[in-house]
């Protein structure tokens, strides 16, 4: 069942909007989940990834390696470059391997005042939603 009449359910249109998305929309598309410890600590499931976050790859050829820092977020290509994840080209030069943010977990986010504000806002709304729709006995008796 379609919930929002303003959003197309056509695969073709969805793909078009995804790949033609402007930079500020790509930021939210390029979100990465937080590790279990960070999720419990901050009460937030995922965050838009940014430079200087410490991440660990969980899928693909480079999974399970040590924690690395995000060197660059390449929004045009929907990838992030991570500190120690490089490969050697045929001419001997080393280049970073692009990894999609959904295939990494954020182990240690870089927290500045703006990022802290985002986390607090999200955690507050999540806490409010947790007890939403629950009634205790005193409320049941009055109705």
N, CA, C and O atoms as CSV, one atom per row, in Angstrom:
chain,resi,resn,atom,element,x,y,z
A,1,UNK,N,N,0.831,-1.183,0.000
A,1,UNK,CA,C,0.000,0.000,0.000
A,1,UNK,C,C,0.881,1.254,0.000
A,1,UNK,O,O,1.848,1.359,0.754
A,2,UNK,N,N,0.522,2.181,-0.853
A,2,UNK,CA,C,1.292,3.414,-0.967
A,2,UNK,C,C,0.871,4.378,0.139
A,2,UNK,O,O,-0.317,4.647,0.315
A,3,UNK,N,N,1.850,4.897,0.886
A,3,UNK,CA,C,1.541,5.755,2.029
A,3,UNK,C,C,1.604,7.233,1.680
A,3,UNK,O,O,0.791,8.015,2.172
A,4,UNK,N,N,2.556,7.631,0.841
A,4,UNK,CA,C,2.737,9.044,0.520
A,4,UNK,C,C,2.470,9.276,-0.955
A,4,UNK,O,O,3.199,8.756,-1.800
A,5,UNK,N,N,1.456,10.037,-1.279
A,5,UNK,CA,C,1.094,10.241,-2.684
A,5,UNK,C,C,2.088,11.140,-3.423
A,5,UNK,O,O,2.066,11.207,-4.652
A,6,UNK,N,N,2.961,11.832,-2.680
A,6,UNK,CA,C,3.951,12.702,-3.303
A,6,UNK,C,C,5.222,11.968,-3.728
A,6,UNK,O,O,6.067,12.537,-4.419
A,7,UNK,N,N,5.357,10.713,-3.316
A,7,UNK,CA,C,6.543,9.933,-3.648
A,7,UNK,C,C,6.145,8.838,-4.618
A,7,UNK,O,O,5.185,8.102,-4.389
A,8,UNK,N,N,6.898,8.739,-5.707
A,8,UNK,CA,C,6.592,7.737,-6.725
A,8,UNK,C,C,6.987,6.345,-6.243
A,8,UNK,O,O,7.963,6.191,-5.509
A,9,UNK,N,N,6.235,5.344,-6.651
A,9,UNK,CA,C,6.619,3.970,-6.340
A,9,UNK,C,C,7.224,3.297,-7.564
A,9,UNK,O,O,7.440,2.085,-7.570
A,10,UNK,N,N,7.494,4.082,-8.593
A,10,UNK,CA,C,8.114,3.560,-9.807
A,10,UNK,C,C,9.615,3.364,-9.597
A,10,UNK,O,O,10.313,4.291,-9.186
A,11,UNK,N,N,10.107,2.162,-9.878
A,11,UNK,CA,C,11.535,1.861,-9.734
A,11,UNK,C,C,12.376,2.792,-10.599
A,11,UNK,O,O,13.430,3.270,-10.178
A,12,UNK,N,N,11.900,3.040,-11.803
A,12,UNK,CA,C,12.629,3.889,-12.744
A,12,UNK,C,C,12.818,5.303,-12.188
A,12,UNK,O,O,13.910,5.867,-12.261
A,13,UNK,N,N,11.747,5.863,-11.635
A,13,UNK,CA,C,11.815,7.226,-11.097
A,13,UNK,C,C,12.642,7.279,-9.807
A,13,UNK,O,O,13.366,8.244,-9.561
A,14,UNK,N,N,12.522,6.229,-8.990
A,14,UNK,CA,C,13.308,6.174,-7.760
A,14,UNK,C,C,14.806,6.178,-8.077
A,14,UNK,O,O,15.583,6.900,-7.453
A,15,UNK,N,N,15.193,5.363,-9.054
A,15,UNK,CA,C,16.613,5.290,-9.458
A,15,UNK,C,C,17.078,6.633,-10.024
A,15,UNK,O,O,18.186,7.086,-9.737
A,16,UNK,N,N,16.239,7.251,-10.815
A,16,UNK,CA,C,16.587,8.558,-11.394
A,16,UNK,C,C,16.835,9.577,-10.284
A,16,UNK,O,O,17.826,10.305,-10.321
A,17,UNK,N,N,15.936,9.632,-9.295
A,17,UNK,CA,C,16.072,10.605,-8.211
A,17,UNK,C,C,17.290,10.308,-7.346
A,17,UNK,O,O,17.947,11.222,-6.847
A,18,UNK,N,N,17.586,9.018,-7.174
A,18,UNK,CA,C,18.748,8.638,-6.370
A,18,UNK,C,C,20.033,9.106,-7.027
A,18,UNK,O,O,20.870,9.737,-6.381
A,19,UNK,N,N,20.193,8.801,-8.309
A,19,UNK,CA,C,21.453,9.104,-8.976
A,19,UNK,C,C,21.566,10.560,-9.425
A,19,UNK,O,O,22.656,11.006,-9.783
A,20,UNK,N,N,20.463,11.306,-9.414
A,20,UNK,CA,C,20.526,12.728,-9.732
A,20,UNK,C,C,20.350,13.592,-8.488
A,20,UNK,O,O,20.116,14.796,-8.592
A,21,UNK,N,N,20.460,12.984,-7.325
A,21,UNK,CA,C,20.227,13.707,-6.071
A,21,UNK,C,C,21.271,14.802,-5.867
A,21,UNK,O,O,22.447,14.602,-6.173
A,22,UNK,N,N,20.846,15.968,-5.348
A,22,UNK,CA,C,21.812,17.022,-5.036
A,22,UNK,C,C,22.642,16.657,-3.805
A,22,UNK,O,O,22.315,15.717,-3.080
A,23,UNK,N,N,23.699,17.397,-3.583
A,23,UNK,CA,C,24.678,17.066,-2.546
A,23,UNK,C,C,24.069,16.988,-1.146
A,23,UNK,O,O,24.438,16.101,-0.377
A,24,UNK,N,N,23.152,17.884,-0.793
A,24,UNK,CA,C,22.592,17.867,0.556
A,24,UNK,C,C,21.694,16.657,0.778
A,24,UNK,O,O,21.523,16.221,1.916
A,25,UNK,N,N,21.116,16.105,-0.289
A,25,UNK,CA,C,20.314,14.886,-0.171
A,25,UNK,C,C,21.238,13.675,-0.118
A,25,UNK,O,O,20.971,12.717,0.608
A,26,UNK,N,N,22.324,13.718,-0.886
A,26,UNK,CA,C,23.303,12.618,-0.876
A,26,UNK,C,C,23.902,12.431,0.509
A,26,UNK,O,O,24.256,11.315,0.890
A,27,UNK,N,N,24.017,13.511,1.260
A,27,UNK,CA,C,24.565,13.411,2.617
A,27,UNK,C,C,23.741,12.445,3.456
A,27,UNK,O,O,24.297,11.600,4.156
A,28,UNK,N,N,22.407,12.566,3.390
A,28,UNK,CA,C,21.560,11.675,4.184
A,28,UNK,C,C,21.522,10.272,3.591
A,28,UNK,O,O,21.407,9.292,4.325
A,29,UNK,N,N,21.619,10.168,2.250
A,29,UNK,CA,C,21.677,8.840,1.625
A,29,UNK,C,C,22.936,8.112,2.088
A,29,UNK,O,O,22.923,6.900,2.300
A,30,UNK,N,N,24.024,8.870,2.242
A,30,UNK,CA,C,25.302,8.282,2.649
A,30,UNK,C,C,25.405,8.197,4.171
A,30,UNK,O,O,26.373,8.677,4.762
A,31,UNK,N,N,24.415,7.591,4.791
A,31,UNK,CA,C,24.436,7.374,6.235
A,31,UNK,C,C,25.007,6.002,6.532
A,31,UNK,O,O,24.860,5.069,5.744
A,32,UNK,N,N,25.656,5.892,7.672
A,32,UNK,CA,C,26.230,4.615,8.095
A,32,UNK,C,C,25.700,4.272,9.477
A,32,UNK,O,O,25.504,5.162,10.305
A,33,UNK,N,N,25.465,2.983,9.735
A,33,UNK,CA,C,25.006,2.588,11.068
A,33,UNK,C,C,26.109,2.746,12.111
A,33,UNK,O,O,27.296,2.662,11.795
A,34,UNK,N,N,25.703,2.974,13.346
A,34,UNK,CA,C,26.664,3.037,14.449
A,34,UNK,C,C,26.906,1.629,14.989
A,34,UNK,O,O,26.046,0.758,14.858
A,35,UNK,N,N,28.063,1.406,15.590
A,35,UNK,CA,C,28.356,0.116,16.196
A,35,UNK,C,C,27.422,-0.108,17.378
A,35,UNK,O,O,26.792,0.836,17.857
A,36,UNK,N,N,27.328,-1.340,17.850
A,36,UNK,CA,C,26.399,-1.676,18.930
A,36,UNK,C,C,26.663,-0.856,20.194
A,36,UNK,O,O,25.728,-0.415,20.863
A,37,UNK,N,N,27.954,-0.655,20.515
A,37,UNK,CA,C,28.293,0.119,21.714
A,37,UNK,C,C,27.855,1.574,21.565
A,37,UNK,O,O,27.282,2.155,22.487
A,38,UNK,N,N,28.131,2.157,20.397
A,38,UNK,CA,C,27.761,3.556,20.147
A,38,UNK,C,C,26.242,3.725,20.101
A,38,UNK,O,O,25.705,4.738,20.548
A,39,UNK,N,N,25.559,2.715,19.552
A,39,UNK,CA,C,24.097,2.763,19.476
A,39,UNK,C,C,23.498,2.780,20.881
A,39,UNK,O,O,22.551,3.518,21.154
A,40,UNK,N,N,24.059,1.961,21.764
A,40,UNK,CA,C,23.568,1.922,23.146
A,40,UNK,C,C,23.903,3.221,23.876
A,40,UNK,O,O,23.100,3.717,24.667
A,41,UNK,N,N,25.078,3.766,23.613
A,41,UNK,CA,C,25.528,4.974,24.303
A,41,UNK,C,C,24.730,6.208,23.881
A,41,UNK,O,O,24.296,6.987,24.730
A,42,UNK,N,N,24.535,6.388,22.573
A,42,UNK,CA,C,23.910,7.609,22.062
A,42,UNK,C,C,22.411,7.463,21.790
A,42,UNK,O,O,21.722,8.463,21.590
A,43,UNK,N,N,21.898,6.228,21.780
A,43,UNK,CA,C,20.488,5.952,21.479
A,43,UNK,C,C,20.102,6.423,20.069
A,43,UNK,O,O,19.003,6.931,19.848
A,44,UNK,N,N,21.034,6.243,19.123
A,44,UNK,CA,C,20.824,6.604,17.723
A,44,UNK,C,C,21.312,5.446,16.876
A,44,UNK,O,O,22.358,4.862,17.163
A,45,UNK,N,N,20.565,5.106,15.833
A,45,UNK,CA,C,20.911,3.942,15.024
A,45,UNK,C,C,21.951,4.237,13.942
A,45,UNK,O,O,22.889,3.464,13.750
A,46,UNK,N,N,21.779,5.367,13.231
A,46,UNK,CA,C,22.717,5.686,12.155
A,46,UNK,C,C,22.913,7.192,12.038
A,46,UNK,O,O,22.101,7.982,12.520
A,47,UNK,N,N,24.015,7.572,11.386
A,47,UNK,CA,C,24.345,8.982,11.197
A,47,UNK,C,C,24.906,9.177,9.790
A,47,UNK,O,O,25.518,8.262,9.239
A,48,UNK,N,N,24.707,10.356,9.203
A,48,UNK,CA,C,25.418,10.650,7.959
A,48,UNK,C,C,26.922,10.626,8.227
A,48,UNK,O,O,27.404,11.248,9.174
A,49,UNK,N,N,27.648,9.911,7.393
A,49,UNK,CA,C,29.081,9.741,7.611
A,49,UNK,C,C,29.805,11.024,7.247
A,49,UNK,O,O,29.352,11.783,6.391
A,50,UNK,N,N,30.940,11.262,7.905
A,50,UNK,CA,C,31.733,12.453,7.585
A,50,UNK,C,C,33.214,12.153,7.746
A,50,UNK,O,O,33.605,11.135,8.317
A,51,UNK,N,N,34.024,13.061,7.229
A,51,UNK,CA,C,35.471,12.929,7.333
A,51,UNK,C,C,35.869,12.882,8.806
A,51,UNK,O,O,35.252,13.544,9.641
A,52,UNK,N,N,36.890,12.109,9.120
A,52,UNK,CA,C,37.449,11.931,10.470
A,52,UNK,C,C,36.639,11.010,11.375
A,52,UNK,O,O,37.016,10.829,12.532
A,53,UNK,N,N,35.535,10.416,10.898
A,53,UNK,CA,C,34.876,9.355,11.658
A,53,UNK,C,C,35.775,8.116,11.610
A,53,UNK,O,O,36.441,7.863,10.606
A,54,UNK,N,N,35.786,7.355,12.692
A,54,UNK,CA,C,36.506,6.081,12.667
A,54,UNK,C,C,35.507,4.979,12.363
A,54,UNK,O,O,34.494,4.842,13.048
A,55,UNK,N,N,35.801,4.185,11.318
A,55,UNK,CA,C,34.858,3.186,10.835
A,55,UNK,C,C,35.533,1.825,10.678
A,55,UNK,O,O,36.758,1.711,10.639
A,56,UNK,N,N,34.690,0.803,10.592
A,56,UNK,CA,C,35.155,-0.554,10.329
A,56,UNK,C,C,34.297,-1.128,9.211
A,56,UNK,O,O,33.072,-1.013,9.240
A,57,UNK,N,N,34.943,-1.748,8.221
A,57,UNK,CA,C,34.224,-2.319,7.078
A,57,UNK,C,C,33.636,-3.660,7.498
A,57,UNK,O,O,34.329,-4.486,8.091
A,58,UNK,N,N,32.344,-3.880,7.190
A,58,UNK,CA,C,31.678,-5.115,7.599
A,58,UNK,C,C,31.250,-5.993,6.422
A,58,UNK,O,O,30.803,-7.120,6.635
A,59,UNK,N,N,31.374,-5.508,5.197
A,59,UNK,CA,C,30.992,-6.293,4.027
A,59,UNK,C,C,32.037,-6.125,2.932
A,59,UNK,O,O,32.730,-5.110,2.856
A,60,UNK,N,N,32.131,-7.144,2.088
A,60,UNK,CA,C,33.004,-7.056,0.924
A,60,UNK,C,C,34.404,-7.590,1.181
A,60,UNK,O,O,34.667,-8.225,2.202
A,61,UNK,N,N,35.285,-7.324,0.249
A,61,UNK,CA,C,36.649,-7.858,0.250
A,61,UNK,C,C,37.469,-7.360,1.437
A,61,UNK,O,O,38.339,-8.078,1.930
A,62,UNK,N,N,37.203,-6.149,1.897
A,62,UNK,CA,C,38.025,-5.521,2.938
A,62,UNK,C,C,37.406,-5.630,4.328
A,62,UNK,O,O,37.833,-4.924,5.242
A,63,UNK,N,N,36.407,-6.501,4.510
A,63,UNK,CA,C,35.702,-6.576,5.795
A,63,UNK,C,C,36.583,-7.131,6.904
A,63,UNK,O,O,37.530,-7.878,6.661
A,64,UNK,N,N,36.243,-6.744,8.128
A,64,UNK,CA,C,36.906,-7.290,9.306
A,64,UNK,C,C,38.289,-6.751,9.565
A,64,UNK,O,O,38.937,-7.162,10.527
A,65,UNK,N,N,38.759,-5.847,8.737
A,65,UNK,CA,C,40.082,-5.284,8.987
A,65,UNK,C,C,40.002,-4.307,10.141
A,65,UNK,O,O,38.921,-4.016,10.655
A,66,UNK,N,N,41.164,-3.801,10.545
A,66,UNK,CA,C,41.217,-2.888,11.682
A,66,UNK,C,C,40.426,-1.613,11.398
A,66,UNK,O,O,40.022,-1.339,10.268
A,67,UNK,N,N,40.225,-0.859,12.450
A,67,UNK,CA,C,39.476,0.390,12.361
A,67,UNK,C,C,40.311,1.419,11.597
A,67,UNK,O,O,41.519,1.532,11.804
A,68,UNK,N,N,39.649,2.163,10.712
A,68,UNK,CA,C,40.342,3.202,9.950
A,68,UNK,C,C,39.552,4.491,9.959
A,68,UNK,O,O,38.341,4.497,10.181
A,69,UNK,N,N,40.253,5.580,9.715
A,69,UNK,CA,C,39.620,6.897,9.677
A,69,UNK,C,C,39.134,7.203,8.272
A,69,UNK,O,O,39.781,6.825,7.295
A,70,UNK,N,N,37.997,7.887,8.158
A,70,UNK,CA,C,37.493,8.308,6.850
A,70,UNK,C,C,38.357,9.471,6.370
A,70,UNK,O,O,38.460,10.504,7.031
A,71,UNK,N,N,38.975,9.280,5.201
A,71,UNK,CA,C,39.856,10.296,4.636
A,71,UNK,C,C,39.053,11.295,3.813
A,71,UNK,O,O,39.321,12.496,3.840
A,72,UNK,N,N,38.049,10.776,3.070
A,72,UNK,CA,C,37.254,11.635,2.199
A,72,UNK,C,C,35.882,11.015,1.983
A,72,UNK,O,O,35.753,9.796,1.867
A,73,UNK,N,N,34.856,11.862,1.929
A,73,UNK,CA,C,33.517,11.439,1.536
A,73,UNK,C,C,33.288,11.945,0.125
A,73,UNK,O,O,33.198,13.152,-0.099
A,74,UNK,N,N,33.195,11.041,-0.814
A,74,UNK,CA,C,33.058,11.406,-2.226
A,74,UNK,C,C,31.586,11.284,-2.580
A,74,UNK,O,O,31.139,10.228,-3.028
A,75,UNK,N,N,30.828,12.359,-2.383
A,75,UNK,CA,C,29.377,12.307,-2.563
A,75,UNK,C,C,28.987,12.043,-4.008
A,75,UNK,O,O,27.967,11.405,-4.268
A,76,UNK,N,N,29.786,12.527,-4.949
A,76,UNK,CA,C,29.450,12.341,-6.361
A,76,UNK,C,C,29.391,10.857,-6.723
A,76,UNK,O,O,28.571,10.440,-7.541
A,77,UNK,N,N,30.276,10.064,-6.101
A,77,UNK,CA,C,30.326,8.624,-6.396
A,77,UNK,C,C,29.648,7.761,-5.333
A,77,UNK,O,O,29.645,6.536,-5.455
A,78,UNK,N,N,29.072,8.370,-4.293
A,78,UNK,CA,C,28.440,7.634,-3.182
A,78,UNK,C,C,29.426,6.704,-2.475
A,78,UNK,O,O,29.043,5.601,-2.086
A,79,UNK,N,N,30.674,7.115,-2.298
A,79,UNK,CA,C,31.662,6.270,-1.614
A,79,UNK,C,C,32.432,7.083,-0.575
A,79,UNK,O,O,32.447,8.314,-0.605
A,80,UNK,N,N,33.071,6.356,0.345
A,80,UNK,CA,C,34.008,6.973,1.277
A,80,UNK,C,C,35.358,6.290,1.115
A,80,UNK,O,O,35.435,5.105,0.793
A,81,UNK,N,N,36.413,7.052,1.343
A,81,UNK,CA,C,37.766,6.517,1.310
A,81,UNK,C,C,38.250,6.396,2.750
A,81,UNK,O,O,38.114,7.328,3.543
A,82,UNK,N,N,38.814,5.239,3.076
A,82,UNK,CA,C,39.211,4.932,4.446
A,82,UNK,C,C,40.731,4.776,4.507
A,82,UNK,O,O,41.356,4.254,3.583
A,83,UNK,N,N,41.304,5.235,5.606
A,83,UNK,CA,C,42.735,5.388,5.815
A,83,UNK,C,C,43.610,4.258,5.250
A,83,UNK,O,O,44.444,4.510,4.380
A,84,UNK,N,N,43.437,3.045,5.719
A,84,UNK,CA,C,44.360,1.966,5.352
A,84,UNK,C,C,43.860,1.079,4.213
A,84,UNK,O,O,44.511,0.093,3.868
A,85,UNK,N,N,42.723,1.416,3.635
A,85,UNK,CA,C,42.168,0.565,2.591
A,85,UNK,C,C,42.550,1.132,1.228
A,85,UNK,O,O,41.894,2.019,0.681
A,86,UNK,N,N,43.652,0.572,0.703
A,86,UNK,CA,C,44.207,1.028,-0.567
A,86,UNK,C,C,44.555,-0.176,-1.423
A,86,UNK,O,O,44.677,-1.295,-0.925
A,87,UNK,N,N,44.713,0.069,-2.723
A,87,UNK,CA,C,45.210,-0.976,-3.612
A,87,UNK,C,C,46.249,-0.381,-4.523
A,87,UNK,O,O,46.335,0.836,-4.690
A,88,UNK,N,N,47.041,-1.256,-5.112
A,88,UNK,CA,C,48.120,-0.810,-5.989
A,88,UNK,C,C,47.681,-0.886,-7.436
A,88,UNK,O,O,47.142,-1.902,-7.873
A,89,UNK,N,N,47.907,0.183,-8.179
A,89,UNK,CA,C,47.581,0.193,-9.603
A,89,UNK,C,C,48.685,-0.504,-10.383
A,89,UNK,O,O,49.732,-0.843,-9.832
A,90,UNK,N,N,48.440,-0.714,-11.668
A,90,UNK,CA,C,49.406,-1.413,-12.522
A,90,UNK,C,C,50.728,-0.659,-12.611
A,90,UNK,O,O,51.785,-1.275,-12.750
A,91,UNK,N,N,50.677,0.668,-12.533
A,91,UNK,CA,C,51.917,1.455,-12.625
A,91,UNK,C,C,52.620,1.625,-11.278
A,91,UNK,O,O,53.625,2.331,-11.187
A,92,UNK,N,N,52.093,0.977,-10.226
A,92,UNK,CA,C,52.737,1.001,-8.914
A,92,UNK,C,C,52.178,2.037,-7.954
A,92,UNK,O,O,52.520,2.022,-6.772
A,93,UNK,N,N,51.325,2.937,-8.433
A,93,UNK,CA,C,50.742,3.950,-7.557
A,93,UNK,C,C,49.670,3.326,-6.670
A,93,UNK,O,O,48.961,2.412,-7.091
A,94,UNK,N,N,49.556,3.823,-5.440
A,94,UNK,CA,C,48.505,3.327,-4.552
A,94,UNK,C,C,47.335,4.302,-4.575
A,94,UNK,O,O,47.520,5.519,-4.562
A,95,UNK,N,N,46.132,3.746,-4.608
A,95,UNK,CA,C,44.913,4.554,-4.612
A,95,UNK,C,C,43.959,4.011,-3.555
A,95,UNK,O,O,43.973,2.822,-3.237
A,96,UNK,N,N,43.132,4.899,-3.020
A,96,UNK,CA,C,42.122,4.469,-2.067
A,96,UNK,C,C,41.024,3.704,-2.785
A,96,UNK,O,O,40.700,3.985,-3.939
A,97,UNK,N,N,40.457,2.729,-2.078
A,97,UNK,CA,C,39.337,1.955,-2.616
A,97,UNK,C,C,38.052,2.565,-2.069
A,97,UNK,O,O,37.914,2.747,-0.860
A,98,UNK,N,N,37.119,2.877,-2.950
A,98,UNK,CA,C,35.860,3.463,-2.529
A,98,UNK,C,C,34.938,2.412,-1.927
A,98,UNK,O,O,34.755,1.337,-2.499
A,99,UNK,N,N,34.364,2.721,-0.788
A,99,UNK,CA,C,33.454,1.802,-0.104
A,99,UNK,C,C,32.171,2.552,0.220
A,99,UNK,O,O,32.206,3.685,0.699
A,100,UNK,N,N,31.037,1.908,-0.045
A,100,UNK,CA,C,29.749,2.545,0.226
A,100,UNK,C,C,29.531,2.629,1.732
A,100,UNK,O,O,29.835,1.675,2.449
A,101,UNK,N,N,29.011,3.754,2.226
A,101,UNK,CA,C,28.852,3.943,3.675
A,101,UNK,C,C,27.945,2.924,4.360
A,101,UNK,O,O,28.094,2.689,5.559
A,102,UNK,N,N,27.009,2.313,3.630
A,102,UNK,CA,C,26.135,1.329,4.271
A,102,UNK,C,C,26.886,0.047,4.601
A,102,UNK,O,O,26.386,-0.782,5.361
A,103,UNK,N,N,28.082,-0.126,4.039
A,103,UNK,CA,C,28.871,-1.338,4.264
A,103,UNK,C,C,29.922,-1.152,5.353
A,103,UNK,O,O,30.797,-2.001,5.522
A,104,UNK,N,N,29.842,-0.047,6.089
A,104,UNK,CA,C,30.748,0.185,7.210
A,104,UNK,C,C,29.917,0.482,8.457
A,104,UNK,O,O,28.742,0.836,8.362
A,105,UNK,N,N,30.541,0.333,9.626
A,105,UNK,CA,C,29.907,0.783,10.867
A,105,UNK,C,C,30.793,1.855,11.496
A,105,UNK,O,O,32.019,1.745,11.492
A,106,UNK,N,N,30.160,2.881,12.029
A,106,UNK,CA,C,30.901,3.953,12.682
A,106,UNK,C,C,31.250,3.485,14.094
A,106,UNK,O,O,30.368,3.226,14.912
A,107,UNK,N,N,32.549,3.384,14.362
A,107,UNK,CA,C,33.024,2.917,15.662
A,107,UNK,C,C,33.212,4.095,16.604
A,107,UNK,O,O,32.920,4.001,17.796
A,108,UNK,N,N,33.707,5.219,16.056
A,108,UNK,CA,C,33.917,6.420,16.876
A,108,UNK,C,C,33.618,7.646,16.026
A,108,UNK,O,O,34.450,8.047,15.213
A,109,UNK,N,N,32.444,8.248,16.200
A,109,UNK,CA,C,32.115,9.433,15.402
A,109,UNK,C,C,32.905,10.653,15.861
A,109,UNK,O,O,33.231,10.792,17.040
A,110,UNK,N,N,33.205,11.527,14.916
A,110,UNK,CA,C,33.853,12.797,15.261
A,110,UNK,C,C,32.760,13.727,15.774
A,110,UNK,O,O,31.857,14.107,15.029
A,111,UNK,N,N,32.847,14.086,17.034
A,111,UNK,CA,C,31.790,14.875,17.662
A,111,UNK,C,C,32.211,16.324,17.824
A,111,UNK,O,O,33.051,16.647,18.664
A,112,UNK,N,N,31.618,17.198,17.013
A,112,UNK,CA,C,31.723,18.629,17.259
A,112,UNK,C,C,30.356,19.091,17.772
A,112,UNK,O,O,29.461,18.268,17.963
A,113,UNK,N,N,30.190,20.373,17.993
A,113,UNK,CA,C,28.944,20.826,18.626
A,113,UNK,C,C,27.718,20.570,17.756
A,113,UNK,O,O,26.646,20.270,18.280
A,114,UNK,N,N,27.859,20.683,16.424
A,114,UNK,CA,C,26.722,20.452,15.530
A,114,UNK,C,C,26.311,18.984,15.536
A,114,UNK,O,O,25.124,18.658,15.571
A,115,UNK,N,N,27.307,18.107,15.500
A,115,UNK,CA,C,27.030,16.672,15.485
A,115,UNK,C,C,26.398,16.238,16.809
A,115,UNK,O,O,25.488,15.409,16.822
A,116,UNK,N,N,26.876,16.792,17.908
A,116,UNK,CA,C,26.295,16.480,19.219
A,116,UNK,C,C,24.831,16.907,19.268
A,116,UNK,O,O,23.983,16.200,19.814
A,117,UNK,N,N,24.546,18.073,18.689
A,117,UNK,CA,C,23.168,18.577,18.670
A,117,UNK,C,C,22.263,17.646,17.866
A,117,UNK,O,O,21.127,17.390,18.265
A,118,UNK,N,N,22.758,17.140,16.738
A,118,UNK,CA,C,21.986,16.203,15.910
A,118,UNK,C,C,21.692,14.933,16.693
A,118,UNK,O,O,20.563,14.442,16.688
A,119,UNK,N,N,22.709,14.400,17.366
A,119,UNK,CA,C,22.557,13.159,18.129
A,119,UNK,C,C,21.555,13.349,19.278
A,119,UNK,O,O,20.693,12.499,19.502
A,120,UNK,N,N,21.674,14.462,19.996
A,120,UNK,CA,C,20.758,14.722,21.111
A,120,UNK,C,C,19.317,14.857,20.625
A,120,UNK,O,O,18.391,14.341,21.251
A,121,UNK,N,N,19.135,15.555,19.502
A,121,UNK,CA,C,17.795,15.752,18.939
A,121,UNK,C,C,17.178,14.417,18.532
A,121,UNK,O,O,16.009,14.149,18.808
A,122,UNK,N,N,17.994,13.575,17.860
A,122,UNK,CA,C,17.504,12.263,17.427
A,122,UNK,C,C,17.194,11.362,18.614
A,122,UNK,O,O,16.178,10.667,18.621
A,123,UNK,N,N,18.068,11.374,19.616
A,123,UNK,CA,C,17.879,10.526,20.793
A,123,UNK,C,C,16.624,10.939,21.555
A,123,UNK,O,O,15.891,10.090,22.062
A,124,UNK,N,N,16.380,12.247,21.634
A,124,UNK,CA,C,15.211,12.752,22.346
A,124,UNK,C,C,13.917,12.299,21.667
A,124,UNK,O,O,12.976,11.861,22.329
A,125,UNK,N,N,13.885,12.412,20.334
A,125,UNK,CA,C,12.674,11.998,19.611
A,125,UNK,C,C,12.484,10.486,19.680
A,125,UNK,O,O,11.355,9.996,19.694
A,126,UNK,N,N,13.601,9.746,19.723
A,126,UNK,CA,C,13.513,8.288,19.834
A,126,UNK,C,C,12.994,7.870,21.197
A,126,UNK,O,O,12.212,6.927,21.313
A,127,UNK,N,N,13.437,8.581,22.234
A,127,UNK,CA,C,12.976,8.278,23.598
A,127,UNK,C,C,11.490,8.606,23.743
A,127,UNK,O,O,10.753,7.898,24.431
A,128,UNK,N,N,11.063,9.677,23.093
A,128,UNK,CA,C,9.655,10.058,23.139
A,128,UNK,C,C,8.802,9.008,22.422
A,128,UNK,O,O,7.695,8.698,22.862
A,129,UNK,N,N,9.312,8.471,21.331
A,129,UNK,CA,C,8.571,7.476,20.559
A,129,UNK,C,C,8.515,6.115,21.227
A,129,UNK,O,O,7.645,5.306,20.902
A,130,UNK,N,N,9.435,5.840,22.166
A,130,UNK,CA,C,9.499,4.526,22.812
A,130,UNK,C,C,8.267,4.262,23.679
A,130,UNK,O,O,7.744,3.148,23.694
A,131,UNK,N,N,7.799,5.292,24.406
A,131,UNK,CA,C,6.639,5.094,25.284
A,131,UNK,C,C,5.348,5.593,24.641
A,131,UNK,O,O,4.327,5.714,25.318
A,132,UNK,N,N,5.384,5.879,23.366
A,132,UNK,CA,C,4.209,6.378,22.655
A,132,UNK,C,C,3.189,5.236,22.500
A,132,UNK,O,O,3.553,4.125,22.115
A,133,UNK,N,N,1.937,5.511,22.797
A,133,UNK,CA,C,0.896,4.512,22.623
A,133,UNK,C,C,0.771,3.524,23.763
A,133,UNK,O,O,-0.049,2.608,23.690
A,134,UNK,N,N,1.561,3.682,24.817
A,134,UNK,CA,C,1.482,2.773,25.957
A,134,UNK,C,C,0.676,3.424,27.064
A,134,UNK,O,O,0.846,4.605,27.367
A,135,UNK,N,N,-0.201,2.639,27.661
A,135,UNK,CA,C,-1.051,3.147,28.732
A,135,UNK,C,C,-0.758,2.382,30.011
A,135,UNK,O,O,-0.458,1.189,29.980
A,136,UNK,N,N,-0.848,3.076,31.126
A,136,UNK,CA,C,-0.782,2.374,32.390
A,136,UNK,C,C,-2.201,2.224,32.941
A,136,UNK,O,O,-3.151,2.725,32.339
A,137,UNK,N,N,-2.354,1.542,34.076
A,137,UNK,CA,C,-3.685,1.214,34.591
A,137,UNK,C,C,-4.507,2.445,34.966
A,137,UNK,O,O,-5.725,2.449,34.789
A,138,UNK,N,N,-3.867,3.474,35.475
A,138,UNK,CA,C,-4.599,4.676,35.901
A,138,UNK,C,C,-5.284,5.339,34.699
A,138,UNK,O,O,-6.386,5.873,34.825
A,139,UNK,N,N,-4.633,5.303,33.552
A,139,UNK,CA,C,-5.230,5.903,32.355
A,139,UNK,C,C,-6.354,5.024,31.818
A,139,UNK,O,O,-7.312,5.537,31.239
A,140,UNK,N,N,-6.255,3.730,31.997
A,140,UNK,CA,C,-7.263,2.794,31.484
A,140,UNK,C,C,-8.576,2.931,32.261
A,140,UNK,O,O,-9.658,2.822,31.683
A,141,UNK,N,N,-8.476,3.167,33.555
A,141,UNK,CA,C,-9.674,3.251,34.396
A,141,UNK,C,C,-10.489,4.504,34.113
A,141,UNK,O,O,-11.716,4.485,34.213
A,142,UNK,N,N,-9.805,5.608,33.755
A,142,UNK,CA,C,-10.510,6.868,33.542
A,142,UNK,C,C,-11.348,6.860,32.275
A,142,UNK,O,O,-12.352,7.568,32.198
A,143,UNK,N,N,-10.957,6.076,31.285
A,143,UNK,CA,C,-11.715,6.085,30.024
A,143,UNK,C,C,-12.818,5.066,29.960
A,143,UNK,O,O,-13.521,4.980,28.953
